[in-house]
Amino acid sequence: MESRYTTKCRSCGAVNRIPAGKEGSEGRCGACGNALPPVYAHPVTLTDGTFDDFIRRYPLPVLAEFWAPW
């Protein structure tokens, strides 16, 4: 059986099951059809070139961890 994540629709409150293979993809609520934000269960590696765009587009709070190899 494939792993699944759940997310609650911000419009109607319905709980939606998201297949693990769809992690990071936008979807639609099965009850009302409104857009669901992408679900991330694993860290997303961002760079100087992708960070601002990701933060600007993602509609939910984001926890960011910064590090340097030195």
N, C-alpha and C positions, 0 to 999 in steps of 0.2 A: 504494500500500500504506500502510495506517495505521501511524503510529508506535506503538511499544509500549515499555513499561518492564518490568523483571523484578523480582521480589521473592521471597525465600526464605521458605518456611513455617517458623515457629519451632517447630512441633510435629513435622513429619516430615522437614523439610529439602528438600522438593521445590521446584524453581524454577517459579514461576508467571509467565506473561506477562500484563501488564495493558495494555489498550488506552489510548492517550493520552487518549481522550475520557472515560475513567473516573477520571482523576486526582482524588484527594481523596475517592473513594468507597471504602467498605469492601467487601471481597469475601470469597470462600471459596476455600480451597485446592482445586485440581482433583484432588489425590491423596487427601487425608484428610478434606476437608470442613470443617476448622477455619477460624475467622475469620482473615482477613489484615488487617493495619493499612492504612489509606489510604496511598497513595503520592503524594508531592508532588515534582514535578520543577521547580516554579517557586515563588518566594517566596509566602507567604500573608500578606496584610495583616491585622493584628489591631489592635483598639482596646482602650481601657481596659475596655470591657464584654465583650470576647470573649477576651481573652488568658488569664485564669485558667481558664476553662472548656476552652479548647483544650489548654492544658498539662496539665490534670488528666485529660482523656480520651485524649490521644495516648499510645500505649504505648511509643513509641521515643524516643530522645534527640532533643532539639530545639535547633537553633542559632538564637538570637534576636539580632537586630541592632536597637538602639534609636537613634533620631535625633530631632532637633528642628529646625524650620525656622530658628531663630536661629543 
